[in-house]
Amino acid sequence: MQPESSISVYLIASIILFVLGIMLIGFHIRVERKTFNLRLSRAFMVCAYFMLAIALFLSHVYQDGGDIKFNVISTPVVSALQSMFFTFTLLSILLPTYITRRQILWHVTIVCGAVILYLLAAFSIENYHIVVIIGVLSYICLLIFYTRLFIKKYALSIKQLEEYYDEDEQGRLSWVKKSFFAALAIGIIASISTYFPFWVDYWFVASYIAFYMWFVIRFANYVTKIDFYLSASSSQPEEIAVTTNELGEIESERCLDNDPVKKQQLEKALEQWVLDGGYTKADVSTEEIAKLLSTNLHCLRRFFHDHMSSDFRTWRNELRIRKAQELIADHPNVSLNKIAQQVGFATRSNFYSYFKKITGQSPADYRDQIAAGK
């Protein structure tokens, strides 16, 4: 039997998870076809939170009676289902239109079928530890499958966003990768947690409750910016790649006539766009910018390829950094994060990275240099 404090930890953790699940239900997501997967992923996460809350509560009840068989058998099941819920949730976040109902149905059927067989075998034989070991090994195989799938779709999501917005978007999605691997580590540790001494299990429960709280906050932030992701993923990524290549060849041919009038019009439009501070606006697709310049995406890219010293992304980021230098010099007391947002960088990491790449020093060092010069 565990100490009374251990029992209190399980009970408190189960209450916290239940409250967090209620909070997830309260997040407003507008109902439309493009948000179906996001609403479904939210349902997955609510199930994950409630399931773990119930498991912790039952652990509290059974450990109070000194019977650990239930914990030993149920832990791999809870871990496997948690992994499934988290994986499909994060895939829905990365690619909101990726998952189909058929994929979900087949996968859930297979996993739940395996779970039922495992439970029937574990509770029906005396030497249930053998079944548990088989269950843990099967769970590890499932994690390997999920990891390979996530890595593939994460790279695809990054590529999709960067092609659509012509921005470096890894920093914006880094929390998704952290969430996946944190959930992965928690699941692996949880599958053997019943063999931990009390003090280790105490800190383990506290750590993953902290992670679940952090994830709710990140998910809430994601929901408020859902249009940013939906705009870039309104079609299947694989279809976008093929369509873009085919249209690119056609549109490029139209842009290769070297019409001096069109070239001059685009140059003037770009000059006016810069004067209007268009380069400081974040989360605007390159296609939208091309329309503002009275051209199309492929002609804009062709123009930069033929007549500019860099591509559009690099050129725009150079403009942003030069503007940031001006703001730092004119307003030394304004925070660097605020300046990064004012010049159009959605993430702090991109701002610092490009600033150092273009100027050879960090924003903080540049500000110190300006202050010393005065």
C-alpha positions as a printed NumPy array, in Angstrom:
array([[  0.   ,   0.   ,   0.   ],
       [  1.25 ,   3.464,  -0.905],
       [  1.505,   6.285,   1.627],
       [ -1.579,   8.412,   2.118],
       [  0.138,  11.367,   0.37 ],
       [  0.444,   9.243,  -2.776],
       [ -3.281,   8.614,  -2.762],
       [ -3.907,  12.366,  -2.473],
       [ -1.659,  13.037,  -5.477],
       [ -3.698,  10.678,  -7.705],
       [ -6.975,  12.181,  -6.56 ],
       [ -5.837,  15.784,  -7.023],
       [ -4.349,  14.98 , -10.435],
       [ -7.592,  13.36 , -11.591],
       [ -9.582,  16.45 , -10.554],
       [ -7.173,  18.779, -12.371],
       [ -7.393,  16.721, -15.567],
       [-11.184,  16.675, -15.404],
       [-11.253,  20.476, -15.091],
       [ -8.828,  20.83 , -18.003],
       [-11.069,  18.592, -20.113],
       [-14.032,  20.842, -19.334],
       [-11.941,  23.843, -20.393],
       [-11.176,  22.177, -23.731],
       [-14.886,  21.666, -24.335],
       [-15.415,  25.38 , -23.705],
       [-13.082,  26.534, -26.503],
       [-15.201,  27.938, -29.323],
       [-14.439,  26.542, -32.771],
       [-16.769,  27.706, -35.523],
       [-18.658,  24.933, -37.254],
       [-17.768,  24.489, -40.92 ],
       [-16.343,  21.783, -43.144],
       [-12.747,  23.019, -42.886],
       [-12.812,  22.891, -39.093],
       [-14.212,  19.358, -38.854],
       [-10.844,  17.752, -38.07 ],
       [-10.009,  20.407, -35.518],
       [-13.313,  19.88 , -33.744],
       [-12.731,  16.146, -33.918],
       [ -9.207,  16.514, -32.515],
       [-10.619,  18.598, -29.67 ],
       [-13.002,  15.711, -28.939],
       [-10.025,  13.325, -28.974],
       [ -8.195,  15.453, -26.451],
       [-11.219,  15.728, -24.186],
       [-11.445,  11.924, -24.234],
       [ -7.735,  11.699, -23.446],
       [ -8.022,  14.054, -20.488],
       [-11.137,  12.372, -19.092],
       [ -9.698,   8.898, -19.615],
       [ -6.528,   9.73 , -17.73 ],
       [ -8.565,  11.432, -15.007],
       [-10.628,   8.26 , -14.581],
       [ -7.506,   6.072, -14.613],
       [ -5.884,   8.181, -11.899],
       [ -9.04 ,   8.11 ,  -9.818],
       [ -9.238,   4.317, -10.115],
       [ -5.557,   4.1  ,  -9.202],
       [ -6.412,   6.057,  -6.073],
       [ -9.272,   3.655,  -5.266],
       [ -7.416,   0.411,  -5.975],
       [ -4.204,   1.423,  -4.248],
       [ -6.229,   2.291,  -1.201],
       [ -7.132,  -1.404,  -1.114],
       [ -3.594,  -2.548,  -1.761],
       [ -4.417,  -4.235,  -5.112],
       [ -1.973,  -3.2  ,  -7.849],
       [ -3.157,  -5.702, -10.507],
       [ -5.572,  -3.202, -12.001],
       [ -2.829,  -0.544, -12.324],
       [ -0.343,  -2.938, -13.893],
       [ -2.836,  -4.165, -16.511],
       [ -4.538,  -0.859, -17.286],
       [ -1.437,   1.343, -17.612],
       [ -0.387,   0.111, -21.119],
       [ -4.   ,   0.481, -22.274],
       [ -4.284,   4.07 , -21.064],
       [ -0.86 ,   4.877, -22.548],
       [ -1.78 ,   3.418, -25.949],
       [ -5.106,   5.254, -26.136],
       [ -3.483,   8.491, -24.967],
       [ -0.868,   8.145, -27.716],
       [ -3.566,   7.58 , -30.324],
       [ -5.574,  10.608, -29.18 ],
       [ -2.504,  12.851, -29.023],
       [ -1.181,  11.745, -32.405],
       [ -4.433,  12.364, -34.259],
       [ -4.889,  15.662, -32.43 ],
       [ -1.437,  16.917, -33.386],
       [ -1.849,  15.712, -36.975],
       [ -5.107,  17.677, -37.139],
       [ -3.257,  20.736, -35.867],
       [ -0.452,  20.328, -38.395],
       [ -2.731,  19.525, -41.347],
       [ -6.324,  20.489, -40.49 ],
       [ -7.705,  18.812, -43.633],
       [ -5.461,  15.747, -43.654],
       [ -7.334,  13.115, -41.643],
       [-10.401,  11.437, -43.148],
       [-13.236,   9.775, -41.274],
       [-12.363,   6.429, -42.877],
       [ -8.775,   6.65 , -41.632],
       [ -9.986,   7.41 , -38.127],
       [-12.569,   4.614, -38.148],
       [-10.107,   1.968, -39.31 ],
       [ -7.388,   3.022, -36.926],
       [ -9.647,   3.312, -33.89 ],
       [-11.198,  -0.069, -34.696],
       [ -7.798,  -1.764, -34.885],
       [ -6.418,  -0.157, -31.709],
       [ -9.59 ,  -0.679, -29.672],
       [ -9.872,  -4.261, -30.887],
       [ -6.311,  -4.949, -29.773],
       [ -7.013,  -3.297, -26.41 ],
       [-10.095,  -5.463, -25.813],
       [ -8.194,  -8.657, -26.623],
       [ -5.383,  -7.567, -24.315],
       [ -7.748,  -6.849, -21.414],
       [ -9.602, -10.134, -21.845],
       [ -6.341, -12.071, -21.816],
       [ -4.765, -10.141, -18.939],
       [ -7.742, -10.455, -16.604],
       [ -8.467, -14.099, -17.443],
       [ -5.103, -15.745, -16.741],
       [ -3.218, -15.971, -13.491],
       [  0.198, -15.04 , -14.853],
       [ -1.006, -11.743, -16.277],
       [  2.523, -10.232, -16.279],
       [  3.337, -12.084, -19.512],
       [  0.337, -10.482, -21.222],
       [  1.372,  -7.084, -19.851],
       [  4.87 ,  -7.472, -21.309],
       [  3.357,  -8.35 , -24.69 ],
       [  1.081,  -5.33 , -24.357],
       [  3.991,  -3.008, -23.591],
       [  5.983,  -4.338, -26.581],
       [  2.955,  -3.839, -28.831],
       [  2.604,  -0.314, -27.469],
       [  6.243,   0.431, -28.337],
       [  5.603,  -0.745, -31.914],
       [  2.602,   1.565, -32.06 ],
       [  4.769,   4.47 , -30.878],
       [  7.319,   3.762, -33.61 ],
       [  4.537,   3.884, -36.209],
       [  3.173,   7.143, -34.77 ],
       [  6.632,   8.721, -34.634],
       [  7.386,   7.982, -38.285],
       [  3.953,   9.255, -39.314],
       [  4.298,  12.446, -37.263],
       [  7.797,  13.285, -38.547],
       [  6.62 ,  12.865, -42.136],
       [  3.517,  15.012, -41.708],
       [  5.346,  17.63 , -39.639],
       [  7.825,  18.192, -42.479],
       [  4.936,  18.344, -44.957],
       [  3.095,  20.901, -42.831],
       [  6.171,  23.126, -42.552],
       [  6.701,  22.962, -46.31 ],
       [  3.06 ,  23.766, -46.965],
       [  3.013,  26.813, -44.695],
       [  6.318,  28.142, -45.962],
       [  5.262,  27.829, -49.603],
       [  1.976,  29.578, -48.9  ],
       [  3.29 ,  32.453, -46.777],
       [  6.889,  32.56 , -48.044],
       [  8.03 ,  32.685, -44.428],
       [ 10.122,  30.473, -42.166],
       [  7.432,  28.791, -40.094],
       [  9.326,  26.2  , -38.039],
       [  9.334,  28.426, -34.976],
       [  5.569,  28.788, -35.105],
       [  5.027,  25.025, -35.108],
       [  7.843,  24.041, -32.765],
       [  5.356,  23.687, -29.883],
       [  3.579,  20.92 , -31.819],
       [  6.798,  18.948, -32.16 ],
       [  7.602,  19.504, -28.482],
       [  4.107,  18.342, -27.552],
       [  4.423,  15.154, -29.559],
       [  7.775,  14.102, -28.164],
       [  6.803,  15.123, -24.635],
       [  3.647,  13.   , -24.922],
       [  5.767,  10.209, -26.384],
       [  8.162,  10.293, -23.433],
       [  5.29 ,  10.441, -20.946],
       [  3.643,   7.439, -22.568],
       [  6.814,   5.349, -22.455],
       [  7.489,   6.226, -18.834],
       [  3.842,   5.671, -17.9  ],
       [  3.911,   2.145, -19.339],
       [  6.417,   1.154, -16.632],
       [  5.377,   3.648, -13.956],
       [  3.652,   1.015, -11.804],
       [  7.089,  -0.327, -10.893],
       [  8.366,   3.071,  -9.696],
       [  8.977,   3.792,  -6.016],
       [  6.51 ,   6.241,  -4.522],
       [  8.669,   9.373,  -4.712],
       [  9.497,   8.832,  -8.409],
       [  5.865,   8.257,  -9.304],
       [  4.915,  11.396,  -7.328],
       [  7.173,  13.626,  -9.442],
       [  6.21 ,  11.853, -12.651],
       [  2.5  ,  12.521, -12.067],
       [  3.247,  16.157, -11.212],
       [  5.354,  16.601, -14.373],
       [  2.808,  15.241, -16.82 ],
       [ -0.016,  17.192, -15.181],
       [  2.085,  20.313, -15.809],
       [  2.474,  19.24 , -19.449],
       [ -1.281,  18.686, -19.852],
       [ -1.923,  22.174, -18.459],
       [  0.642,  23.679, -20.835],
       [ -0.936,  21.878, -23.781],
       [ -4.376,  23.325, -23.027],
       [ -2.87 ,  26.818, -23.15 ],
       [ -1.107,  26.127, -26.446],
       [ -4.236,  24.607, -27.962],
       [ -6.236,  27.672, -26.937],
       [ -3.681,  29.916, -28.662],
       [ -3.847,  27.733, -31.761],
       [ -7.636,  27.985, -31.947],
       [ -7.464,  31.796, -31.932],
       [ -5.195,  31.656, -35.017],
       [ -6.889,  28.791, -36.823],
       [ -7.463,  30.836, -40.   ],
       [ -3.715,  31.125, -40.469],
       [ -3.441,  27.338, -40.775],
       [ -6.712,  26.724, -42.595],
       [ -5.809,  29.171, -45.352],
       [ -2.659,  27.239, -46.156],
       [ -4.26 ,  23.811, -45.943],
       [ -7.642,  24.236, -47.616],
       [ -6.631,  21.486, -50.061],
       [ -4.671,  18.303, -49.594],
       [ -0.913,  19.076, -49.475],
       [ -0.066,  16.478, -52.104],
       [ -2.586,  18.019, -54.515],
       [ -1.23 ,  21.511, -53.876],
       [  2.298,  20.446, -54.749],
       [  1.229,  18.925, -58.081],
       [ -1.083,  21.78 , -59.005],
       [  1.54 ,  24.384, -58.138],
       [  4.131,  22.763, -60.381],
       [  1.762,  22.419, -63.325],
       [  0.391,  25.95 , -63.069],
       [  3.883,  27.298, -62.446],
       [  5.101,  26.036, -65.793],
       [  2.13 ,  27.56 , -67.609],
       [  2.258,  30.914, -65.803],
       [  6.032,  31.144, -66.141],
       [  5.692,  30.902, -69.907],
       [  3.301,  33.841, -69.816],
       [  5.769,  35.846, -67.744],
       [  8.72 ,  35.17 , -70.019],
       [  7.665,  37.619, -72.75 ],
       [  9.848,  40.299, -71.093],
       [  7.219,  42.948, -71.652],
       [  8.958,  46.172, -70.489],
       [  5.621,  47.804, -69.649],
       [  4.582,  44.953, -67.332],
       [  8.034,  44.919, -65.777],
       [  7.889,  48.673, -65.096],
       [  4.373,  48.404, -63.661],
       [  5.441,  45.66 , -61.267],
       [  8.522,  47.628, -60.193],
       [  6.378,  50.689, -59.409],
       [  3.836,  48.533, -57.585],
       [  6.613,  47.02 , -55.467],
       [  8.004,  50.483, -54.676],
       [  4.576,  51.684, -53.54 ],
       [  4.062,  48.466, -51.534],
       [  7.313,  49.146, -49.698],
       [  6.396,  52.788, -49.074],
       [  3.039,  51.654, -47.656],
       [  4.839,  49.294, -45.286],
       [  3.312,  46.173, -46.819],
       [  6.408,  44.171, -45.908],
       [  5.701,  44.712, -42.184],
       [  2.423,  42.786, -42.301],
       [  2.635,  39.212, -41.059],
       [  0.497,  36.197, -41.975],
       [ -0.268,  37.43 , -45.477],
       [  0.184,  34.865, -48.227],
       [  2.442,  35.587, -51.169],
       [ -0.533,  35.024, -53.451],
       [ -2.434,  37.823, -51.697],
       [  0.586,  40.097, -52.051],
       [  0.818,  39.283, -55.75 ],
       [ -2.838,  40.284, -56.205],
       [ -2.163,  43.585, -54.436],
       [  0.634,  44.152, -56.953],
       [ -1.754,  43.434, -59.859],
       [  0.065,  40.26 , -60.886],
       [ -0.005,  36.586, -59.951],
       [  2.16 ,  34.433, -57.718],
       [  4.188,  32.801, -60.466],
       [  4.917,  36.043, -62.3  ],
       [  6.009,  37.652, -59.038],
       [  8.421,  34.798, -58.314],
       [  9.64 ,  34.868, -61.904],
       [ 10.311,  38.593, -61.621],
       [ 12.436,  38.099, -58.513],
       [ 14.278,  35.208, -60.135],
       [ 15.125,  37.204, -63.259],
       [ 15.535,  40.772, -62.011],
       [ 16.35 ,  40.732, -58.3  ],
       [ 19.427,  39.595, -56.409],
       [ 17.425,  37.353, -54.063],
       [ 14.083,  35.611, -53.781],
       [ 11.003,  37.352, -52.38 ],
       [ 11.331,  35.898, -48.867],
       [ 14.936,  37.038, -48.418],
       [ 14.232,  40.464, -49.947],
       [ 11.248,  41.08 , -47.671],
       [ 13.143,  39.965, -44.558],
       [ 16.012,  42.338, -45.427],
       [ 13.495,  45.187, -45.59 ],
       [ 12.106,  44.138, -42.211],
       [ 15.544,  44.024, -40.592],
       [ 16.488,  47.462, -41.976],
       [ 13.222,  48.823, -40.576],
       [ 13.962,  47.128, -37.255],
       [ 17.37 ,  48.833, -37.156],
       [ 15.657,  52.189, -37.601],
       [ 13.148,  51.469, -34.835],
       [ 15.864,  50.283, -32.445],
       [ 17.865,  53.459, -33.082],
       [ 14.845,  55.762, -32.748],
       [ 13.167,  53.957, -29.841],
       [ 15.848,  52.277, -27.702],
       [ 13.454,  51.67 , -24.813],
       [ 10.948,  49.641, -26.842],
       [ 11.272,  45.885, -26.297],
       [ 12.868,  43.88 , -29.059],
       [  9.899,  41.502, -29.138],
       [  7.559,  44.407, -29.854],
       [  9.847,  45.673, -32.602],
       [  9.918,  42.187, -34.121],
       [  6.124,  42.218, -34.283],
       [  6.03 ,  45.76 , -35.689],
       [  8.24 ,  44.823, -38.633],
       [  6.294,  41.651, -39.45 ],
       [  8.052,  38.75 , -37.748],
       [  5.542,  36.33 , -36.255],
       [  8.141,  34.578, -34.103],
       [ 10.998,  35.884, -32.021],
       [ 13.35 ,  33.169, -33.264],
       [ 12.975,  34.239, -36.912],
       [ 13.617,  37.862, -36.013],
       [ 16.797,  37.101, -34.082],
       [ 18.008,  34.66 , -36.722],
       [ 17.561,  37.029, -39.672],
       [ 18.836,  40.047, -37.757],
       [ 22.125,  38.326, -36.992],
       [ 22.368,  36.854, -40.485],
       [ 21.91 ,  40.24 , -42.174],
       [ 23.676,  42.576, -39.749],
       [ 26.253,  40.212, -38.246],
       [ 25.118,  40.883, -34.679],
       [ 22.149,  40.198, -32.429],
       [ 19.403,  42.824, -31.934],
       [ 20.527,  43.315, -28.329],
       [ 24.158,  43.873, -29.373],
       [ 23.032,  46.295, -32.057],
       [ 20.987,  48.27 , -29.53 ],
       [ 23.953,  48.372, -27.143],
       [ 26.17 ,  49.588, -29.976],
       [ 23.709,  52.369, -30.832],
       [ 23.482,  53.376, -27.156],
       [ 27.278,  53.447, -26.829],
       [ 27.561,  55.615, -29.933],
       [ 25.254,  58.205, -28.441]])
